[in-house]
Amino acid sequence: MINVAVVGAGFMGSLHARCAARDPRANLAGIVDTNEESGRALAQRLDTKYLGTAEEALKEDIDAFIVALPDRLHVETSVKLLRNGRSVLLEKPMADTLDGARAIAEAASEGGGRLMIGHILRFDPRYAMAAEAVRRGDIGEVVHVSAGRLGTQSIGLKLNGSSSVCFYIGVHDVDAVQWITGKRIERVYSRAVSKIMPSHGVDSEDAIFSTVELAGGAIGHLFFGWSRPDTGPFSIDGRFEIVGTKGTLEVDVRDHGLRIFGPDGYKIPDGQHWPEVYGELNGDLQAEVGHFFESLKSGEPFTMSVDDAVRAVAVNDAILRSVESGQPETVTQV
Ligand SMILES: NC(=O)c1ccc[n+]([C@@H]2O[C@H](COP(=O)([O-])OP(=O)(O)OC[C@H]3O[C@@H](n4cnc5c(N)ncnc54)[C@H](O)[C@@H]3O)[C@@H](O)[C@H]2O)c1
């Protein structure tokens, strides 16, 4: 059994902890959160120990950690855990700066612990099958790609300026584009719009749109936002489309197949990422957490490399530079 603790008992950490608690390969050995109330509540619910800080957790017999801290706090804690020889499943984005991502990668290569970045779309069958179709040559050579996701305004309001929409939301699609096309994004031209968030006193963009150039001459369009009203039927409007020389490929994650119309309106619940079925979490997140444990046990490499995660951060770094400069910017090749 792998003794695992979850760091961060917020939205994602709670889901991770529930996945870890039901995995037969692991023992949920603790919940770490500096907010004692939420940390203790989750620990009690899952019948495990509450630990106040990562330092406290390092004194326990814990082999691996799932880190689900706010984006800007990924570096310090992950580096500490990795340097102490603990394996880490770190929520995306790997870090919210390129220097931060590099520091985590360095700690992983020197510290003895193994590092997996939790890019959940890698475990979404629709995206994984799209990647295989492109690899097989089903649509010929990639000509252009359009990818993005628009979350609801409440996500941006909750973040309250603590992270950019391109890190909290957009990094999913940045990685998907580079992974599925097999081509790196080399140059970006990005513009941001800020109307909704400032009207609520939040210093943040609502959305960032980018025109991108990929290696080998393909072009692309990336869109990320937390601009949609919360009254819509689904929480994430995600789309991914490629036109190739011989065919096209589309992923549409707005419709998960179940539509419910009731007194509160029309709802399309999540049927893919972390659906609750018979009281247990299922779906992509369960698969992601399971893959982490399975690879730790078998010694096999994780399905996604650390380098790929650093490359996604490098694209976001260029996107934010372009928003700032108003000019196209070159992606640092890492
Ligand atoms: N994979 C996905 O689809 C997905 C979806 C949402 C969020 N995320 C990612 O998950 C991560 C967490 O996001 P969230 O929305 O769950 O955040 P959150 O704000 O809901 O939770 C963060 C938790 O960390 C705790 N915390 C803060 N500082 C701490 C510290 N130093 N030590 C221990 N605990 C501390 C907070 O008290 C809080 O409980 C982010 O990196 C985010 O980008 C991923």
The ligand as an ORCA input file, in Angstrom:
! r2SCAN-3c Opt
* xyz 0 1
  N      -7.770     19.408    -13.011
  C      -8.762     20.263    -12.999
  O      -9.697     20.162    -13.790
  C      -8.741     21.378    -11.993
  C      -9.933     22.053    -11.686
  C      -9.865     23.050    -10.725
  C      -8.660     23.370    -10.113
  N      -7.525     22.720    -10.464
  C      -6.226     23.047     -9.840
  O      -6.240     22.557     -8.508
  C      -5.466     23.406     -7.653
  C      -6.311     23.802     -6.462
  O      -7.393     24.590     -6.906
  P      -8.735     24.692     -6.053
  O      -9.731     25.380     -6.899
  O      -9.053     23.357     -5.478
  O      -8.261     25.670     -4.874
  P      -8.995     25.946     -3.488
  O      -8.748     27.377     -3.181
  O     -10.410     25.463     -3.536
  O      -8.206     25.042     -2.437
  C      -6.907     25.298     -2.042
  C      -6.724     24.805     -0.608
  O      -5.340     24.950     -0.239
  C      -5.279     25.394      1.120
  N      -3.989     26.037      1.353
  C      -3.581     27.284      0.994
  N      -2.286     27.468      1.328
  C      -1.860     26.322      1.901
  C      -0.604     25.873      2.390
  N       0.481     26.656      2.343
  N      -0.511     24.607      2.881
  C      -1.595     23.798      2.912
  N      -2.807     24.171      2.458
  C      -2.942     25.405      1.946
  C      -6.469     26.316      1.257
  O      -6.832     26.497      2.626
  C      -7.534     25.583      0.431
  O      -8.273     24.687      1.234
  C      -5.038     24.599     -8.514
  O      -3.722     24.432     -8.933
  C      -5.978     24.547     -9.705
  O      -5.431     25.083    -10.890
  C      -7.556     21.709    -11.373
*
